Amino acid sequence: MKITKVEAIPVRQKNDVQLNNDSAQDGIIIKVHTDEGIVGYGEVDSAPWVVKAIIESPSSHRICRGLGEMILGEDPFEIERIWEKMYVGSQFYGRRGVVVHAMSGIDIALWDIMGKALGLPIYKLLGGAQRGKVRAYASTLMPYSPQEASDETRKWVEQGYTAIKLGWGGFEQGNREIVELVKASREAAGPNTDLLFDLGFIPSDDHPIDAASRMALIQELEPYKPYWIEEPLFADDYDGYRKLAESTNIRIAGGENETTRYGFRQLIEQGGVDIVQPDVTRCGGLTEAKKIAQLAHAHHLTCVPHAWSSGIVIAASLHLITAIPNGSLLEYCVAETPIRQELLQSDIRVRDGYAQVSDKPGLGIEINEAALEKYRCDR
């Protein structure tokens, strides 16, 4: 079997994209074709048109090549070799950031191809199931008022979720407002629901984003018993993350903006986070995400992949979590955008707060090709 074509298809909802932190408003779907008619699907949660350029660019020289051209004619089963070929062949302009994001989408598609060709789900290719089901947390944006925060939290409790994450959005306000939002969410959730808070790193008029300021804020949040505090500092502030993690008993989570095992080694060893959050559509795909999970496991850390976009990233993340010993939670994006709601014919379902991985070959998903064409934005 040989790779014959790589497509990078940007999609975008028809109404205006809002400048909030909902990355499910657009996206880019990767299709890898083979000479045996098997097509693998992947996704990249990044800047769609930049990813498209990286994949479709012609080669400039030996270590400055477009990813799509670079892998034509390759055997899609040779995933590790292809990953290294892309990484080395893009060294001149890559190594981190959006180039690795683009590699991630291709890598996921290759795993999908392998699973379809062998008639096996990806989690079995990754080593087999470590668990039969995975607890899912409803992941949503934090509203701006306590009443809205209460209503949003209660909505997902009533849907049967035992864990809910509220992030960004209203957390761009001042510390007093943030504490009131968290308080309202806890009161709505009750004592038996785990609440996760993604503070983000947007400074407000009355507080900077630094370790000292975040320590003071998290101390005020401790009475509301957050399950974790996510991404409270800029991704490069490893020293700040360590100070923060050492200052509180609340778990500190991060890593969605990291790429490769090299970046995660620095986050773990220097940043001292408690929860590692690789995004399979950014960190280097399933190939690299498994290595990152193994690195976290060697440090006795839990790995909970970030997964906010279409159902493709959720499916890929569920396969990974099912197969790793240190997985525990699935991020289940509940954003009500066309990209999130329409791109898959059959989505992963959460029942009684849990999701179960598909035993169908590959990713185990069906792409809604009509929706893909409907929201395609490069024609």
C-alpha positions in Angstrom: 0.0 0.0 0.0 1.3 3.5 -0.9 0.2 7.0 -0.1 -1.1 8.7 -3.3 -2.5 12.0 -2.1 -2.8 14.2 1.0 -5.7 16.7 1.2 -5.9 19.6 3.7 -9.5 20.8 3.8 -10.2 24.0 5.8 -13.7 24.3 7.2 -15.4 27.2 8.8 -18.9 27.9 10.1 -21.0 30.2 7.9 -21.7 32.9 10.4 -18.9 35.1 11.7 -16.2 33.5 13.8 -16.1 35.1 17.3 -12.8 36.2 18.9 -13.4 34.0 21.9 -11.6 30.7 22.7 -14.0 28.4 20.9 -11.7 26.7 18.3 -14.6 24.5 17.1 -15.8 27.5 14.9 -13.4 26.4 12.2 -10.8 23.7 11.6 -8.9 21.7 9.0 -9.6 18.1 8.1 -6.8 15.9 6.7 -7.5 13.2 4.2 -4.7 10.7 3.3 -5.5 8.6 0.2 -3.9 5.3 -0.8 -3.6 3.2 -3.9 -5.8 0.6 -2.3 -8.7 3.0 -1.9 -8.4 3.3 1.8 -8.7 6.9 3.1 -7.6 8.0 6.5 -8.9 11.0 8.3 -7.2 13.4 10.7 -7.7 16.8 12.1 -5.6 19.8 13.2 -6.8 22.2 15.9 -4.7 25.2 14.7 -4.7 28.0 12.1 -6.3 26.2 9.2 -4.8 28.2 6.3 -1.3 28.0 7.8 -1.6 24.2 8.2 -2.9 24.0 4.6 0.2 25.9 3.3 2.6 23.7 5.3 1.0 20.5 3.9 0.7 21.8 0.3 3.9 23.7 0.0 6.4 22.4 -2.6 9.9 21.5 -1.5 12.5 24.2 -1.2 15.5 22.1 -0.2 16.3 18.9 1.7 15.2 20.0 5.2 12.6 22.5 4.0 9.9 20.4 2.4 6.1 20.5 2.3 4.6 17.7 4.3 2.2 16.3 1.7 4.8 16.1 -1.0 7.3 14.5 1.4 5.2 11.5 2.1 3.8 10.6 -1.3 4.7 7.0 -2.2 5.3 6.0 1.4 3.9 2.9 3.0 1.3 4.3 5.5 2.1 1.4 7.9 5.5 2.8 8.5 4.2 5.5 10.8 7.3 6.0 13.0 9.5 6.3 10.0 7.1 8.8 8.3 6.9 10.8 11.5 10.7 11.2 11.7 10.9 11.9 7.9 8.4 14.8 8.3 10.2 16.1 11.4 13.6 16.1 9.8 12.3 17.3 6.4 10.7 20.4 8.0 13.6 21.3 10.4 14.4 24.5 8.5 11.0 26.0 9.4 9.5 23.6 12.0 10.5 21.6 15.0 7.7 23.1 17.1 4.4 25.0 16.7 2.2 24.8 13.7 4.5 22.5 11.7 4.1 19.8 14.3 0.4 20.6 14.4 0.2 19.8 10.7 2.2 16.6 11.2 -0.3 15.6 13.9 -3.3 15.6 11.4 -1.4 13.5 9.0 -0.2 11.1 11.7 -3.8 10.5 12.9 -4.9 9.8 9.4 -2.2 7.2 9.0 -3.4 5.4 12.2 -6.9 5.5 10.7 -5.6 3.9 7.5 -3.7 1.2 9.4 -6.7 0.3 11.5 -9.0 0.2 8.5 -6.6 -2.0 6.5 -6.2 -4.5 9.4 -9.8 -4.4 10.5 -8.8 -3.2 14.0 -9.6 -0.2 16.2 -6.7 2.1 16.9 -6.7 1.4 20.6 -5.7 -2.2 19.9 -2.9 -1.0 17.6 -1.7 1.3 20.5 -1.4 -1.7 22.8 -4.9 -2.7 23.8 -7.5 -1.5 26.3 -6.4 -0.5 29.8 -10.0 0.3 30.7 -13.5 -0.6 29.4 -14.9 3.0 29.6 -13.7 6.5 30.2 -15.3 9.1 32.4 -16.0 12.1 30.2 -16.2 15.7 31.4 -18.4 18.3 29.7 -16.1 21.0 28.4 -17.6 24.5 27.9 -16.7 28.1 28.1 -17.1 30.0 31.3 -19.9 32.6 31.1 -19.5 36.2 32.3 -22.0 36.4 35.2 -22.5 34.2 38.3 -26.1 33.5 37.2 -25.0 32.3 33.8 -22.2 30.3 35.4 -24.8 28.6 37.6 -27.1 27.9 34.7 -24.4 26.5 32.5 -23.1 24.2 35.3 -26.5 23.0 36.2 -27.3 22.2 32.5 -24.5 19.7 32.3 -25.1 18.2 35.8 -28.7 17.5 34.6 -27.2 15.8 31.5 -25.5 13.2 33.8 -21.9 14.5 33.8 -20.0 13.9 37.0 -17.2 16.3 35.9 -17.5 19.6 34.2 -14.9 22.1 32.9 -15.5 25.8 32.5 -12.8 27.8 30.8 -11.6 31.1 29.5 -14.6 33.4 28.7 -15.5 35.0 32.0 -12.1 34.2 33.5 -10.7 37.2 31.6 -12.3 39.4 34.2 -10.8 40.5 37.5 -10.0 38.2 40.4 -13.1 39.3 42.4 -15.3 38.4 39.5 -13.5 35.1 38.9 -14.1 34.0 42.5 -17.8 34.8 42.2 -18.0 32.7 39.0 -16.3 29.7 40.6 -18.5 30.0 43.7 -21.7 30.1 41.6 -20.5 27.0 39.7 -19.8 25.1 42.8 -23.2 25.9 44.4 -24.9 24.8 41.2 -22.9 21.6 40.9 -23.2 20.5 44.5 -20.4 18.7 46.4 -20.3 15.5 44.3 -19.5 16.9 40.9 -15.9 17.5 39.9 -15.3 21.0 38.6 -12.3 21.8 36.5 -11.4 25.4 35.8 -9.3 26.5 32.8 -8.3 30.0 33.8 -6.4 30.8 30.6 -3.8 33.5 30.3 -5.7 36.7 29.2 -4.7 39.5 31.5 -7.4 41.9 32.7 -7.1 45.5 33.6 -6.6 44.7 37.3 -4.4 41.6 37.3 -1.3 40.5 35.4 -0.6 36.9 34.4 2.3 35.8 36.7 2.8 33.1 39.3 2.4 35.4 42.3 -0.9 36.8 41.1 -2.2 33.3 40.3 -1.1 31.9 43.6 -3.2 34.5 45.4 -6.2 33.8 43.2 -5.9 30.0 43.6 -5.7 30.4 47.3 -9.1 32.1 47.1 -10.5 29.3 45.0 -9.4 26.5 47.2 -12.6 26.5 49.4 -14.6 25.6 46.2 -12.5 22.4 45.7 -11.5 22.6 42.0 -10.5 19.2 40.6 -7.8 21.0 38.8 -6.7 24.5 37.6 -5.7 24.5 33.9 -3.3 26.7 32.0 -3.2 29.6 34.4 0.1 30.9 33.1 1.7 31.5 29.7 2.9 28.2 28.2 6.6 29.2 28.3 6.5 30.1 32.0 7.9 26.8 33.3 9.4 28.3 36.4 6.0 29.9 37.2 4.2 26.6 36.8 6.5 25.0 39.3 6.1 27.8 41.8 2.3 27.5 41.4 2.2 23.7 41.6 4.3 23.8 44.8 2.1 26.4 46.4 -1.2 24.5 46.4 -2.8 21.1 46.9 -5.0 21.7 43.8 -3.8 19.9 40.7 -2.2 22.1 38.1 -2.8 21.0 34.5 -1.2 22.2 31.3 0.3 21.2 28.0 -2.3 21.8 25.3 0.1 24.3 23.7 3.1 22.1 23.9 4.4 20.0 21.0 6.6 16.9 20.9 8.1 14.8 23.7 10.9 17.4 23.9 8.5 20.2 24.9 6.7 18.0 27.3 9.9 16.8 29.0 10.6 20.5 29.8 7.0 21.0 31.0 7.2 18.0 33.3 10.7 18.3 34.6 10.9 22.1 34.9 7.2 23.1 35.1 6.2 20.5 37.7 2.6 20.2 36.5 0.4 17.5 38.0 -1.7 16.8 34.9 -0.2 16.5 31.4 -2.5 17.6 28.5 -1.2 16.8 25.0 -3.6 17.6 22.2 -3.3 14.8 19.7 -4.0 17.2 16.8 -1.1 19.5 17.9 1.5 17.6 19.9 2.6 15.3 17.0 -0.4 13.0 16.5 -1.1 9.7 18.2 2.5 8.6 17.6 3.9 11.3 19.7 1.0 11.5 22.1 1.7 7.9 23.2 5.3 8.8 23.9 4.3 11.8 25.8 1.9 9.7 27.9 4.7 7.2 28.5 7.0 10.1 29.6 4.3 11.3 32.0 3.8 7.7 33.3 7.5 7.5 34.0 7.1 10.5 36.2 3.9 9.1 37.9 1.7 11.7 36.3 -1.8 11.5 34.8 -2.3 12.2 31.1 -5.6 13.8 30.1 -5.5 14.9 26.4 -6.9 18.3 25.4 -9.7 17.7 22.9 -11.7 20.8 21.8 -12.8 20.8 18.2 -14.7 18.3 16.0 -15.5 14.7 16.9 -12.4 13.5 15.1 -10.1 14.7 17.9 -12.5 13.3 20.5 -12.4 9.9 18.9 -8.6 9.9 18.5 -8.2 11.0 22.2 -10.6 8.3 23.4 -8.5 5.6 21.6 -5.4 7.0 23.3 -6.9 7.2 26.8 -8.3 3.7 26.5 -4.8 2.4 25.7 -2.6 4.2 28.2 -2.3 3.1 31.9 -2.2 6.7 33.2 -5.3 8.0 31.4 -8.4 9.0 33.4 -10.7 11.5 31.8 -12.0 12.4 28.3 -12.5 16.0 27.4 -15.9 16.1 25.7 -16.4 19.4 23.9 -20.0 20.4 24.1 -19.7 23.6 21.9 -22.8 23.9 19.8 -21.1 24.8 16.5 -21.7 23.3 13.1 -18.2 21.9 13.0 -18.7 20.2 16.3 -22.2 19.0 15.6 -22.4 18.1 11.9 -19.0 16.8 10.8 -19.5 13.3 11.9 -22.4 11.0 10.9 -22.2 9.2 14.2 -20.7 10.9 17.1 -19.2 9.5 20.3 -22.0 9.3 22.9 -21.6 9.9 26.6 -24.0 7.9 28.8 -24.2 8.3 32.5 -21.0 10.4 32.4 -18.9 7.8 30.5 -17.8 7.2 26.9 -16.8 3.9 25.4 -14.4 3.6 22.6 -15.5 2.2 19.2 -14.5 -1.3 18.1 -14.9 -0.4 14.5 -11.7 -0.3 12.4 -9.5 2.8 12.6 -10.9 5.8 14.4 -14.3 4.1 14.2 -16.1 7.2 12.9 -18.1 8.1 9.8 -17.4 11.5 8.3 -20.4 13.5 7.0 -19.0 14.3 3.5 -21.9 16.5 2.7 -21.2 18.6 5.8 -17.5 18.6 5.0 -18.3 20.1 1.6 -20.9 22.5 3.0 -18.4 24.1 5.4 -15.3 23.8 3.2 -13.9 27.3 2.7 -11.1 27.0 0.2 -13.3 27.1 -2.9 
